[in-house]
């Protein structure tokens, strides 16, 4: 299937809208974008095509949440996330993507089930700790580089902190905007930012950008408890999808 096919464009526009809505602060729906694109093109091409869409959507998300974020959390997470991207680049030809996909899915599913069964999302806020932040930040940067799947490791660390929904959304948007900008360099040198990919990405930026503001609007009107229930269920659903992909070798 080529870039001129209806099926390709249907998948690409859907993926771009999901990326945009995620950058607007909705639970990690952008993680569905690469799986959707792999229905019509190979995973490596899908990741390279969508990265510029992520970056442009990030710009709108940064503006929307310019006042809603946790400075301490960003100071803890930004350095290890960049380190994780560097590790991903250094091991790009050595680590099987199937193994990484399965590990992300296992961690995310176990954590989401723990939240749902024990109601661990209720209670007083916790303070972020440096050690766990460096560990999960490195894992998030690495998995984001490999398959745009940094969400589950990131949420394992951040959800127990019980941030306010807009602070959670803003901190997430800012952190992954930085990760995506850093990823442009290794993706370029690995040949994943081809001229064809950039041309298609340019066309997808409009629906993605509009979807950012739809996501912001939904975050503002959703009740706090419902918002984090959606986050947790989305984490579980996507983690199970990643486990399925790993099991069948996708």
C-alpha positions as MATLAB code, in Angstrom:
seq = 'XXXXXXXXXXXXXXXXXXXXXXXXXXXXXXXXXXXXXXXXXXXXXXXXXXXXXXXXXXXXXXXXXXXXXXXXXXXXXXXXXXXXXXXXXXXXXXXXXXXXXXXXXXXXXXXXXXXXXXXXXXXXXXXXXXXXXXXXXXXXXXXXXXXXXXXXXXXXXXXXXXXXXXXXXXXXXXXXXXXXXXXXXXXXXXXXXXXXXXXXXXXXXXXXXXXXXXXXXXXXXXXXXXXXXXXXXXXXXXXXXXXXXXXXXX';
ca = [
       0.000    0.000    0.000;
       1.427    3.382   -1.017;
       1.030    7.001   -0.020;
      -1.625    7.487   -2.709;
      -4.066    4.872   -1.303;
      -7.255    5.778    0.543;
      -6.505    3.241    3.276;
      -3.150    4.869    3.956;
      -4.621    8.344    4.286;
      -7.486    7.130    6.480;
      -4.974    5.540    8.854;
      -2.602    8.510    8.700;
      -5.252   11.128    9.458;
      -6.637    9.027   12.312;
      -3.146    8.640   13.745;
      -2.474   12.382   13.422;
      -5.713   13.226   15.256;
      -4.768   10.845   18.071;
      -1.337   12.450   18.337;
      -2.904   15.908   18.498;
      -5.492   14.960   21.115;
      -2.778   13.411   23.249;
      -0.725   16.596   23.062;
      -3.879   18.401   24.171;
      -3.589   16.431   27.414;
      -5.759   13.368   26.884;
      -4.493   10.019   28.200;
      -1.771    8.419   26.138;
      -3.949    7.923   23.032;
      -1.015    8.885   20.826;
       0.432    5.443   21.559;
      -2.273    4.065   19.286;
      -0.939    6.083   16.360;
       2.008    3.845   15.431;
      -0.032    0.601   15.696;
      -2.668    2.165   13.416;
      -0.040    3.195   10.891;
       1.522   -0.281   10.919;
      -1.716   -1.537    9.381;
      -0.663    0.154    6.141;
       3.144    0.671    6.311;
       6.075   -0.913    8.160;
       6.728    0.140   11.801;
      10.042    1.891   11.119;
       8.518    4.061    8.405;
       5.486    4.732   10.629;
       7.665    5.970   13.500;
       9.694    8.230   11.217;
       6.607    9.629    9.488;
       4.826   10.479   12.733;
       7.742   12.087   14.594;
       7.416   15.478   12.802;
       3.665   15.367   13.527;
       4.470   14.838   17.200;
       6.890   17.773   17.183;
       4.460   20.244   15.579;
       1.608   19.111   17.840;
       3.951   19.598   20.802;
       4.270   23.294   19.940;
       0.525   23.838   20.276;
       0.421   21.741   23.433;
       3.260   23.781   24.957;
       1.308   26.961   24.390;
      -1.905   25.501   25.825;
      -0.220   24.282   29.022;
       2.404   27.003   29.413;
       1.166   27.729   32.966;
       0.202   24.195   34.079;
       3.177   22.001   34.929;
       5.331   20.754   37.801;
       8.814   22.318   37.653;
      10.393   19.914   40.139;
       9.095   16.896   38.238;
      10.500   18.211   34.967;
      13.891   18.885   36.559;
      13.973   15.297   37.788;
      12.796   13.646   34.557;
      14.327   15.622   31.682;
      17.976   14.485   32.131;
      17.234   10.736   32.427;
      14.752   10.878   29.532;
      17.440   12.386   27.294;
      19.836    9.703   28.548;
      17.255    7.063   27.598;
      17.015    8.472   24.065;
      20.821    8.334   23.791;
      20.827    4.698   24.936;
      18.139    3.910   22.390;
      20.209    5.484   19.633;
      23.366    3.646   20.705;
      21.586    0.279   20.787;
      19.254    0.830   17.834;
      20.652   -2.126   15.895;
      21.120   -4.419   18.909;
      17.871   -4.525   20.922;
      14.908   -6.394   19.374;
      11.888   -4.091   19.220;
       9.676   -7.059   20.090;
      11.436   -7.429   23.450;
      11.073   -3.735   24.272;
       7.404   -3.743   23.239;
       6.650   -6.715   25.479;
       8.461   -5.192   28.446;
       6.581   -1.889   28.107;
       3.281   -3.746   27.896;
       4.040   -5.911   30.925;
       5.033   -2.965   33.127;
       2.083   -0.837   32.065;
      -0.504   -3.595   32.427;
       0.726   -4.638   35.880;
       0.721   -1.059   37.125;
      -2.722   -0.229   35.686;
      -4.239   -3.369   37.185;
      -2.727   -2.472   40.562;
      -4.326    0.978   40.372;
      -7.706   -0.395   39.366;
      -7.836   -3.244   41.892;
      -6.376   -1.396   44.873;
      -7.714    2.084   44.060;
      -4.148    3.330   44.507;
      -4.962    6.554   42.699;
      -6.906    7.750   45.773;
      -5.303    9.423   48.771;
      -2.950   12.346   49.491;
      -0.348   13.435   46.903;
       3.174   12.010   47.113;
       6.414   13.867   46.539;
       8.546   12.877   43.528;
      11.736   10.998   44.437;
      14.968   11.365   42.509;
      16.025    7.687   42.304;
      12.766    6.288   40.871;
      12.529    9.358   38.650;
      15.898    8.647   37.056;
      15.062    4.981   36.578;
      11.615    5.443   35.033;
      12.738    8.539   33.125;
      15.549    6.589   31.468;
      13.162    3.767   30.597;
      10.612    6.252   29.213;
      13.228    7.972   27.035;
      14.511    4.648   25.716;
      11.076    3.213   24.898;
       9.949    6.494   23.393;
      12.928    6.375   21.046;
      12.362    2.751   20.075;
       8.601    2.842   19.446;
       7.060    6.153   20.624;
       5.922    4.191   23.701;
       7.269    6.209   26.599;
       3.857    6.592   28.209;
       3.613    3.460   30.404;
       7.007    3.838   32.152;
       6.360    7.553   32.630;
       2.951    6.929   34.155;
       4.287    4.246   36.496;
       6.327    7.033   38.108;
       3.931    9.979   37.793;
       0.436    8.613   38.501;
       1.157    7.824   42.196;
       2.128   11.498   42.654;
      -1.563   12.364   42.144;
      -1.047   15.648   40.360;
      -3.978   17.851   39.450;
      -5.315   16.875   36.036;
      -4.145   20.037   34.237;
      -0.702   19.846   35.897;
      -0.471   16.173   34.925;
      -1.455   16.987   31.329;
       0.893   19.985   31.112;
       3.892   18.215   32.643;
       3.373   15.257   30.317;
       3.078   17.509   27.262;
       6.214   19.515   28.086;
       8.349   16.484   28.925;
       7.480   14.572   25.762;
       7.860   17.711   23.643;
      11.481   17.838   24.815;
      11.958   14.098   24.204;
      10.527   14.359   20.691;
      12.729   17.336   19.820;
      15.807   15.428   20.991;
      14.740   12.368   18.963;
      14.871   14.357   15.720;
      18.668   14.178   15.714;
      19.112   10.388   15.923;
      16.075    9.763   13.682;
      17.693   11.946   11.033;
      21.006   10.129   11.191;
      19.228    6.753   11.125;
      17.487    7.785    7.887;
      13.934    7.795    9.278;
      13.161   11.379    8.199;
      12.986   10.875    4.434;
      11.674   13.495    2.014;
       8.521   11.434    1.351;
       7.843   11.082    5.079;
       8.307   14.806    5.674;
       5.923   15.655    2.805;
       3.189   13.412    4.219;
       3.857   14.680    7.755;
       3.383   18.257    6.534;
      -0.103   17.377    5.269;
      -0.984   15.683    8.561;
      -0.008   18.661   10.698;
      -3.329   20.479   10.193;
      -5.630   17.753   11.601;
      -3.103   17.065   14.358;
      -2.908   20.734   15.349;
      -6.695   21.136   15.443;
      -6.969   17.987   17.544;
      -4.649   19.505   20.182;
      -7.282   22.101   21.069;
     -10.035   19.486   21.123;
      -7.948   17.540   23.624;
      -7.327   20.632   25.775;
     -11.061   21.363   25.842;
     -11.920   17.843   26.959;
      -9.293   17.926   29.720;
     -10.765   21.182   31.056;
     -14.323   19.830   31.279;
     -13.679   16.255   32.468;
     -14.096   15.696   36.231;
     -10.775   15.022   37.989;
     -11.617   11.480   39.126;
     -12.996   10.509   35.716;
      -9.920   11.951   33.999;
      -7.536    9.694   35.921;
      -9.834    6.685   35.532;
      -9.605    7.223   31.780;
      -5.823    7.553   32.064;
      -5.590    4.255   33.938;
      -7.917    2.333   31.619;
      -6.119    3.759   28.576;
      -2.809    2.643   30.068;
      -4.195   -0.883   30.576;
      -5.716   -1.116   27.091;
      -2.588    0.103   25.317;
      -0.325   -2.080   27.460;
      -2.380   -5.166   26.565;
      -2.144   -4.169   22.901;
       1.650   -3.939   23.223;
       1.770   -7.387   24.877;
      -0.291   -8.791   22.002;
       2.044   -7.194   19.446;
       5.070   -8.686   21.216;
       3.477  -12.142   21.471;
       2.704  -12.317   17.762;
       6.055  -10.834   16.780;
       4.711   -7.458   15.600;
];
